[in-house]
Amino acid sequence: MKKRVVIVGGGFTGMNAARVLGNRDDVEVTLIDRRNYHLFQPLLYQVAMSALDEGDIAAPLRNMLSIYNNITVYKGIVERVDTENHTIHTDFGPVEYDYLILACGVRHHYFGNNQWEENAPGLKTLSQAKEIRRRVLEAYEAAERSNDPVERKKLLTFVIVGGGPTGVELAGSIGEMSRYTLSKLYHQIDPKLTRIFIVEAAPRILGSFSPELASKATRSLEQLGVQVWTSSMVNDVDENGVQIGNERIEAATVLWAAGVTAIRIGDNFGAETDRIGRIVVEGDLSVPGHPEIFVGGDQACLFNSDGKPLPGMAPVALQEGHFIGKTIIRDLKGKARKPFQYKDKGQMATIGRNRAIVEIGNIKFDGAPAWFTWLLVHIYYLTSFKHRVFVLMQWGWSYFTFGFGARLIVNREWRFYPEAGPCRKEPAP
């Protein structure tokens, strides 16, 4: 009989595992995701900053997996795992498995202050990217209308909480957009006067990079008008700004890039987790005591040779997905499992046009060569040839013209008659 493989999550891990197992006669694959598309998260900030459209970095899961006859895709939510009966319970009913792959990713972590999310959205989904874009552009529109200099200053102030790659990329994009694009379009304000803050609790930004490259990134940010506040802990976030110890920054727009916590699928069967909720796995990425359950991507905690967990990066998730698929095939062939070996391909972060840093082992470089390296790597890993062509054309146009994509403000209210309320019926004549 065919083995039933259930994959929860259509990210890098889930998609790679599904492709390895695709069109095999001995397995039947079911992939479940709460959304119907695969998202290329490394470029999500470019959607938030109007540089790319959402269709440039996302593709329907069914389209991507349509060539595999043994893969079924469901849009749904997994509620819990029943390890005793080898069943997962979803919002559309139970699904049985012989092998289960959990690759559900992470969400933002507000360190016990989830009420901050309303005033400081994070960047993990397309919906959040569009909301950030709306807030940033609305701030400039409101500043253009305002005659109050104090209010204008607040509207043209942006605070990014967190100095990792996402925070740096957001800050650099706002700085570049305000100085080279928006400055040509507004007449009552000067977008070049935009104030951008990165607030980081650690002693420096980009803590996973070498101090030398982090310092170069800081200088590049400062050239775009970004102020970097390190060793600064945020105490409160409200609709008017942030409180940092005894200091306060009045800002109309606050963005969160400070921490993540794993999606909590797996808690119910007693899996060991680390401090941010990732499931601690064996060397073959299986859950201790449950060799039929694998965990990959940002949801997995696997320690490398120096005792540190593997970072939550796309290359890690890609390699883990491929490895899990191959491990299941080895099981079916009766071969012994091997431990996962991560091939470190380095890390990179971009700050803006001709501004980036790259670190590959002992090789470190920045500036235009790093930026073009970053561009080529991200083009290569996009999901399809069509996406690669469209994104390359958009980036080429932006590079030579300093133009950004369509800066459309789409309001959250979509109804013509919101005052009618839900399911309100007109009285009979």
C-alpha positions in Angstrom: 0.0 0.0 0.0 1.1 3.6 -0.6 2.5 5.4 2.4 0.5 8.5 3.4 2.7 11.6 3.8 1.0 14.7 5.2 2.8 18.0 5.0 1.6 20.9 7.1 2.9 24.2 5.6 3.6 25.2 2.0 6.8 27.2 2.7 10.3 26.3 1.6 10.5 23.1 3.7 7.0 21.8 2.7 7.4 22.6 -1.0 10.9 21.0 -1.3 9.7 17.9 0.6 6.7 17.6 -1.7 8.8 18.0 -4.8 11.2 15.2 -3.7 8.2 12.9 -3.1 6.3 14.0 -6.2 5.2 11.4 -8.8 6.3 8.4 -6.8 4.2 5.3 -6.9 4.8 4.3 -3.3 3.6 7.5 -1.6 0.5 9.6 -1.5 1.2 13.2 -0.4 -1.3 15.6 1.2 -0.1 19.2 1.6 -2.2 21.5 3.9 -1.7 25.2 4.3 -3.9 28.0 5.7 -3.3 30.0 2.5 -3.5 28.8 -1.1 -0.1 30.2 -2.1 3.6 29.7 -1.6 5.3 33.0 -0.5 8.9 34.0 -1.1 9.4 35.7 2.2 12.9 37.1 1.7 11.4 39.7 -0.7 8.3 40.4 1.4 9.6 43.8 2.5 9.7 44.9 -1.1 6.0 44.4 -1.4 5.6 46.5 1.8 7.7 49.2 0.2 5.9 49.2 -3.1 9.0 47.9 -5.0 7.2 44.7 -6.1 3.7 43.5 -6.4 2.4 40.6 -4.4 2.1 38.4 -7.5 5.8 38.8 -8.1 6.7 36.9 -4.9 3.8 34.5 -4.5 2.4 31.6 -6.5 -0.6 29.3 -6.0 0.3 26.0 -4.4 -1.9 24.1 -6.8 -0.1 25.6 -9.8 3.3 24.8 -8.5 2.4 21.2 -7.7 0.1 20.5 -10.6 2.7 18.3 -12.4 2.7 15.8 -9.5 -0.1 13.3 -9.8 0.3 12.0 -6.2 0.0 15.3 -4.4 -3.3 16.7 -3.1 -3.4 20.3 -1.8 -5.9 21.5 0.8 -6.5 25.0 2.1 -7.2 24.6 5.8 -6.1 24.9 9.4 -4.5 22.1 11.4 -5.8 22.2 14.9 -3.9 19.3 16.7 -1.9 16.2 16.1 -3.1 12.8 17.5 0.1 10.7 17.5 -1.5 7.6 19.0 -3.9 7.3 16.0 -1.5 8.9 13.4 -4.1 11.5 12.6 -4.2 15.3 12.4 -7.4 17.1 13.1 -8.2 20.0 10.8 -11.0 22.5 10.4 -12.3 20.3 7.5 -12.0 16.9 9.3 -9.4 14.3 10.3 -6.5 13.3 8.0 -4.5 10.1 8.6 -0.8 9.8 8.0 2.1 7.4 8.0 4.6 10.2 7.9 3.9 13.7 9.1 6.0 16.8 8.2 5.5 19.9 10.3 6.8 23.1 8.7 4.4 25.8 9.9 6.9 28.6 10.4 6.9 31.4 13.0 4.9 34.4 13.9 5.9 37.7 15.6 6.8 37.7 19.3 5.9 40.8 21.3 7.4 39.4 24.5 4.1 39.3 26.4 2.7 42.5 24.9 0.6 41.3 22.1 -1.5 44.4 22.4 1.4 46.3 20.7 0.6 44.5 17.4 -2.2 47.0 16.6 0.2 49.9 16.6 3.4 48.0 15.4 2.6 45.4 12.7 5.2 42.9 11.8 6.1 41.5 8.4 5.4 37.8 7.8 2.4 37.7 5.5 1.2 39.4 2.4 -1.6 40.9 4.3 0.9 42.5 6.8 3.0 43.7 3.9 0.0 45.5 2.3 -1.0 47.0 5.7 2.6 48.3 6.2 2.5 49.8 2.7 -0.8 51.4 3.5 0.4 52.9 6.8 3.6 54.3 5.3 1.9 55.9 2.3 -1.0 57.2 4.4 1.6 59.0 6.7 3.0 60.9 3.7 -0.5 61.8 2.5 -1.5 63.0 5.9 1.7 65.1 6.2 1.0 66.7 2.8 -2.4 67.9 4.1 -1.3 69.0 7.6 -0.4 72.6 8.4 0.8 71.8 11.9 4.7 71.4 11.9 4.6 69.2 15.1 2.1 66.9 13.5 4.1 66.8 10.3 7.2 65.9 12.1 5.4 63.0 13.8 3.9 61.8 10.5 7.3 61.8 8.8 8.9 59.8 11.6 9.2 56.0 11.3 10.4 53.6 14.0 11.5 50.1 13.2 11.8 47.9 16.3 14.5 45.3 15.7 17.9 45.5 14.0 18.0 42.2 12.2 18.0 41.8 8.4 14.2 42.6 8.1 14.5 45.8 10.2 17.5 46.9 8.3 15.9 46.2 4.9 12.7 48.1 5.9 14.6 51.1 7.2 16.9 51.2 4.1 13.9 51.0 1.8 12.0 53.8 3.5 15.1 56.0 3.5 15.8 55.4 -0.2 12.2 55.8 -1.2 11.8 59.1 0.7 15.0 60.7 -0.7 14.9 59.5 -4.3 11.3 58.8 -5.2 8.8 60.6 -3.0 10.8 63.8 -2.9 9.7 64.4 -6.5 6.0 63.8 -5.9 5.0 66.0 -2.9 4.9 69.8 -3.0 3.8 70.8 0.5 6.4 68.7 2.4 10.0 67.6 1.9 10.1 63.8 2.2 13.9 64.1 2.5 13.2 65.3 6.0 11.8 61.9 6.9 13.2 60.6 10.2 13.8 56.9 10.4 14.9 55.1 13.6 16.1 51.5 14.1 15.7 50.6 17.8 17.7 47.5 18.8 18.1 46.0 22.3 21.4 44.4 21.5 24.7 46.3 21.4 24.7 46.3 17.6 22.5 45.6 14.7 22.8 42.5 12.5 24.1 40.4 15.3 24.5 37.3 13.2 27.0 39.1 10.9 30.6 40.0 11.7 31.1 43.3 13.6 33.0 44.7 10.6 30.1 44.2 8.2 27.5 45.3 10.8 29.5 48.6 11.1 29.5 49.1 7.3 25.7 48.5 7.2 25.2 51.0 10.0 27.2 53.6 8.0 25.1 52.9 4.8 21.9 53.3 6.8 23.1 56.6 8.2 23.8 57.9 4.7 20.1 57.3 4.0 19.1 59.3 7.0 18.5 56.3 9.3 19.4 56.7 13.0 20.4 53.5 14.7 19.7 53.2 18.5 21.4 50.2 20.0 21.3 48.9 23.6 17.8 50.4 23.6 14.8 48.4 25.0 11.3 49.4 24.0 9.0 49.6 27.0 5.8 50.6 25.4 4.2 51.1 22.0 1.1 53.2 21.4 -0.6 55.0 18.5 1.6 58.0 18.9 5.0 56.4 19.1 7.3 54.3 21.3 8.8 54.6 24.8 12.4 53.6 25.2 13.4 53.8 28.9 13.1 57.5 29.8 13.1 58.6 26.2 10.2 58.8 23.8 10.0 59.0 20.0 6.8 60.5 18.6 6.0 58.6 15.4 2.9 57.9 13.4 4.3 54.6 12.0 6.0 51.9 14.1 7.0 48.6 12.5 7.9 45.4 14.4 11.0 43.3 13.5 12.2 42.4 16.9 11.4 38.7 17.5 9.5 35.6 16.5 7.9 32.6 18.1 7.1 29.3 16.5 3.6 28.2 15.5 2.5 25.9 18.4 1.4 22.8 16.5 3.0 19.9 18.3 2.6 21.2 21.9 -0.3 18.8 22.4 1.8 15.6 22.1 4.5 16.8 24.5 7.3 17.6 22.1 10.3 19.4 23.7 10.6 23.1 22.6 13.2 25.8 23.0 12.6 29.3 24.4 10.8 30.5 21.3 8.7 27.5 20.9 10.6 25.6 18.2 10.4 21.8 18.4 13.8 20.2 19.4 14.5 17.5 16.8 16.8 14.6 16.4 19.7 14.6 14.0 17.5 13.3 11.2 14.9 16.1 11.9 12.4 13.7 13.5 10.7 14.3 16.8 12.3 12.3 19.7 10.1 9.2 20.3 8.2 9.8 17.0 10.4 8.7 14.0 7.4 9.2 11.7 7.1 12.9 12.5 9.5 15.4 11.0 9.9 19.1 11.7 11.7 21.5 9.4 12.2 25.2 8.7 11.6 27.9 11.3 9.6 25.5 13.4 12.5 23.1 14.0 15.3 23.6 16.5 18.4 21.6 15.5 21.8 22.3 17.1 24.9 22.5 14.9 28.4 21.4 15.8 29.1 24.6 17.9 26.0 24.0 20.0 23.9 26.8 18.4 20.6 26.2 16.7 20.5 26.6 13.0 19.3 30.0 11.9 15.8 30.6 10.6 16.8 31.3 7.0 15.5 30.2 3.7 18.6 28.1 2.7 18.2 26.1 5.9 14.5 25.5 5.2 15.2 24.5 1.6 17.8 22.0 2.5 15.8 20.5 5.4 12.8 20.0 3.1 14.9 18.2 0.5 16.5 16.1 3.3 13.2 15.1 4.8 11.8 13.9 1.5 15.0 11.9 0.8 14.8 10.4 4.3 11.3 9.1 3.8 12.4 7.5 0.5 15.3 5.9 2.3 12.8 4.5 4.9 10.7 3.0 2.1 13.8 1.4 0.6 14.8 -0.1 3.9 17.9 2.0 4.2 19.3 3.5 7.4 18.7 7.2 8.1 21.5 9.7 7.9 21.9 12.9 10.0 21.1 16.2 8.4 24.2 18.2 7.4 23.6 21.8 6.7 25.7 23.3 3.9 26.3 26.9 5.0 25.9 29.2 2.0 26.5 32.3 4.0 24.2 35.2 4.7 23.4 38.6 3.2 21.3 41.7 3.8 20.5 44.6 1.6 20.2 48.3 2.6 19.4 49.9 -0.7 20.6 50.5 -4.2 24.3 49.4 -4.4 24.3 48.9 -0.6 24.4 45.4 0.8 26.6 43.1 2.9 27.5 39.5 2.2 29.3 37.0 4.4 30.2 33.5 3.2 32.5 31.8 5.6 35.7 34.0 5.8 34.7 35.9 2.7 33.1 39.3 3.5 32.3 42.1 1.2 29.9 45.0 0.9 28.8 47.8 -1.5 27.8 47.3 -5.1 29.4 43.8 -5.6 27.4 42.6 -2.5 24.2 44.2 -3.8 24.5 42.5 -7.2 25.3 39.2 -5.5 22.2 39.6 -3.3 20.1 40.4 -6.4 21.3 37.3 -8.4 20.8 34.9 -5.5 17.3 36.1 -4.8 16.4 36.0 -8.5 17.7 32.4 -8.7 15.6 31.2 -5.8 12.3 32.7 -7.0 9.6 30.1 -7.6 9.3 30.2 -11.4 10.9 31.6 -14.6 8.0 34.0 -15.0 8.7 35.5 -11.5 12.4 35.8 -12.3 11.8 37.7 -15.5 9.2 40.1 -14.0 11.2 40.8 -10.9 14.4 41.3 -12.8 12.6 43.8 -15.2 11.1 45.7 -12.2 14.5 45.9 -10.4 16.2 47.0 -13.6 13.7 49.8 -14.1 14.0 50.9 -10.5 17.8 50.8 -10.6 18.1 53.2 -13.5 15.1 55.5 -12.7 14.9 55.3 -8.8 11.2 54.6 -9.4 9.2 52.3 -7.2 6.1 50.3 -8.2 2.5 51.3 -7.9 2.1 53.1 -4.6 -1.6 52.2 -4.3 -3.3 52.8 -0.9 -6.0 50.2 -0.6 -8.3 50.9 2.4 -9.2 48.1 4.7 -13.0 49.0 4.5 -14.3 47.3 1.3 -18.0 47.7 1.6 -20.2 50.4 0.0 -22.7 50.2 2.8 -20.9 49.5 6.0 -23.6 51.2 8.1 -26.0 48.4 7.1 -24.2 45.9 9.3 -23.8 42.2 8.7 -26.7 40.2 7.3 -29.1 43.1 7.6 -32.3 42.5 5.6 -34.4 45.2 4.1 -38.0 45.2 5.5 -40.6 43.6 3.2 -42.7 46.1 1.3 
